[in-house]
Each structure stands twice: as C-alpha cells, then as structure tokens.
Amino acid sequence: MNKSLRENFEQSLIEITLKHRNIRVITLSKKLNPRLEKIKDQTVYLGNAYRATIGICAGQFITGLSPIIYSPDTNIIPHAFSEIQELICRPKLNIKIIGPANLEDQKVAHQLENLRIVSPSILSDHNQVQQILTKDLGPTYIRLNTNQ
C-alpha cells in the first residue's frame, strides 16, 4: 500500500523534529494527531487560534526556537493575513507554515512579501523536506496537498 503524500510528509516532519530539539510544531488541530505522538514534547495544539499562533511563533523564534506551524486541514493564511505579514514576513523570520494546497491559499499567499511558497510536488522527497525545514532561511509556506 502506498503512503499518501501527507503521511510521507508527516513522517519526514517527525524525523526532522526528533533530530532538531529546537523545533516546535504548532498545530491548529483540536485533537491529537496519532502520527505526531512521537514528538508530543515538541508539539503544541492550539485549536483555531489563528492570530495568536502567529504571535506565539514569532516569540518562540526570538527566543531561539524554530517554530513550524502545521495546519494541514485549515488554511491559516486568510485567517491571520496581517499578523503573518507584520510578524513573520516583514522581519523575515525563519518560520515555516504548512497548510492545505487550494486555490484560495495560492491567491492570498502570493500577496505576502518575502514569503517563499513551496509546491506539494517535492514534498515526497525526505531530503527536500529536510532542506526546507532546517536549512532554508526565511518565511516559507509549504502547500500540502491533502488529497494525495
């Protein structure tokens, strides 16, 4: 049985998070994702607190942590556009945002300055995911196609 793109991505996210103890995965899910159980000490569940999430992540970055906003089912960008622009994109903070790939997010994300947008096609390659999450600097939006 083939793993879905999302499962492959989550497996890469888990492996990378375990290697890099300064990574914090901030998820906008209200319930525990069983696949993220291995990194529960580095994961925070915030439900639908979109705007607060951005401020929390900016604060984490300033204190030396590497926050990754993981919202595979809800597109955070339209819900917290100005916060993302002012707190992440303008100061070019190295914060990664992972959300579902759809037409709405594509239109809105392109309006954010200094935001690199990564398409879902490369996310099945673990080395590419590791490069994006740990070595590429600056704000990045990873569009995760949840249908694959």
Secondary structure by P-SEA (a helix, b strand, c coil): ccccaaaaaaaaaaaaaaacccbbbbbcccccccccccccccccccccaaaaaaaaaaaaaaabbbbbbcccccccccccaaaaacccccccccbbbbbbbcaaaaaaaaacccbbbbcccccccaaaaaaaacccccbbbbbccccc
